[in-house]
């Protein structure tokens, strides 16, 4: 899976499943502060990522992930491993 495909899938589920305004979605957008993703949304993200990318997110691996770009980097590292 290419980085572009990962970015598109992530963008799609942020808009469709989490109902985040498309204008707020940018590579350098902060997940919590800019996009408003909270702990309840995170539970949904875990399920969505497992369904779309085939791996489980480990909460401890998400501690330092602050931006959308970092989140996509994390997904890319898991699907290309």
N, C-alpha and C positions, 0 to 999 in steps of 0.2 A: 504494500500500500504506500503510495507516495505521500509526501508532506501535504501537497495540495488536496488530496483526497481526505486526509485526516482533518485539515482545516475546514473543509466544506462540511464534513459529517458533524464536526463539533459545532460549527455555526448553525447548521440545520437544527440540531437538537436543542441548542440554546434558544432559538427563536420559537420552534414548534412546541417543545415539551416544557420548557421553563418560562416561555412567554417573555423573553427578554427583548426589548426594543432593538431592532437591527442597528439603529444609530449608535447604540452603546457598545457594539461589538467591534473591537479593534485589537490588533496584536498586543499593543501595550496597555490595554484596558485592565484595570485591577479587578479581579474576580469579585471580591467583596465590595469594595468601595465604589467602583464605577458601574459594575453590572448588577450589584445588589444580590449576589448569590449568598444565601445563608446556609445554616447547618441543615435545614430541612431540604433545601435544594440539593445539597451535597449528597444526601441519601438517594435522591432521584438520579443524580449524575452517576453514582456508583452502579446502579442498575442499568442505566442507559449505556455506559461504557462497556460493561460486561456483555451486553446484548450486541452492540455494534462492533466492538473490537476484540472480544473474546478473552479478556483477562479481568481479574478483580483488582480494584484499586485498594492499596494498603494505606490506611489513614496516615501512618507515620511517614510514608513517602510523599505525602501531599503538604507536609508542614511548611516547606520553603517555597512552595509554588504560589506565586502572588498574581501573575499576569496570565492572560489568555495564551500568549506565546509560550510561556513556561509550561502551561498545561498541555499544549499541543506537543512540545518537546518531550514531555513525560510519556504521552501516549505513543509517540513515534519510537521512543526508546524501548517500549514494551512490545509493540507489534513487529519491530524489526529484529528483536533479540532471538 
